[in-house]
Amino acid sequence: MSLNVKTRKVDGIVVVDMSGRLTIGEPVLLLRETLRVQVNDGVRQFVLNLGDVSYIDSSGLGELVSAYTTVRNKQGDVKLLNLTAKAKDLLQMTKLLTVFDVYDDEAKAIAALKAAKTSA
């Protein structure tokens, strides 16, 4: 099973709903392209909903870091939403939980982005 990506806007913030496997090849390229198009359109705030992502390999993890770096370099921000236990363990092992802000509630993630935007 590959990756399905859907985007939607909530209060000017793009929520990227993903399901499937975030792995090397097409899935990583799909996420990269989806975010690139949004960033080129001027979007600077993202919530990546990983609730239905069953597996993340090292390439998928690298793409999450790359997305975060790209958006941060453009004065934006990325929040992660609904990590599975496996994904949370992976981020814990790689010390990336200290980099990403992780939420279990979409409304809280969006509120955090809006609060960061008003204080910027």
N, C-alpha and C positions, 0 to 999 in steps of 0.2 A: 504494500500500500504506500502510495506516495503522499505528498503533502498537499492539502487544500488550504488556500489562503483567501479570506474574504476581508475586505476593509469596510469600515463604516465610520461616520463622523459623529462625535458626541461633543457638543459645545466647542466645536473647532478643533478638537483633539481626535486624531485618527486612532481607532481601535482596530488592531489587526488580529482577527480570529483565525487561529491555525488548528488544523486537525491532521492526524497522520504521523508520519515520521520525518523529523528534521535531520536529513542525512546528506552525505556527499552526493554531488551531481545535481539533478533537476530540482529537488526540494530546496537546496541552499540557493541555487540560482533564482528560483521563483521568489523566495523571500527577499533576496538582494534587489531584484528588479522591482518588486512591489514597493519597497522602501525608497529606492532611488527615484522612481517616478513621483512619489509623494514629496520627497525632499526637494526635487526640482520644481515642484509646484508651490513651494514655499512653506510646506508643513514642517513644523519644528518640534511637535509634541506627539509622542506615540505611546500607546499601551499595547504591549504584545501579549495577547491572551494565549497561553500555552496549555490551557486546561485539557484539550483533546489531543495533545501531542503525546504519542505513546512511547517515542524513543528519540533521543538526541545523541548523535555521534560527535566525534571531535570536530568535524567540519561544521556541523550545525552549531556547536558551541562557539566555534570561531566566527561564524556568521553573526551570532548574537552580539559578540564583542565588537565585531566590525561595524555593525549597525549602530551600536551604542556610541562608538568612537566617532563615526561619521556625523551623527546627529549632534553630539556634544560639541564637535568642532564648528558646527553652525549655530551655536548658542541654543541648542534645543535640549530635549531630555527624553529618555526612554524609561518606562516602568514595565516590569514584568507582572503578569497577572495569572492566578490559578495554576501555579506550578504543581505538577504531580509529585508524589513522594520521590520517584526516581530522579526527576529533574532537579528537585531541591537537593537531594543527596549529591548529584553531580556538581551542582554549583557550590555546595559546601566543600567537597573534596578539592575543587580547583580554586577555592578561595574567591570565587566570583560573587558569592553572596554578599561580600563586603563592597562590591562595585555596584551591583544592581539594587534598586529599590524593588522589593517584591511585595505584592498585595494579593489578598484572597477575595477582595471586594472591589468590583469595577468602579463603583461610585467613589470609594476612597482613593483609588489610583488617579481618577480624573480630578478629584478635589485637590490632591497633592500637586498635580501638574498645574492646575489653575492658580493655586497659592504661590507656586514657584514663579509663575509668569507675572503675577502682580507685584512680587517683591523684586523682580529683576529690573 
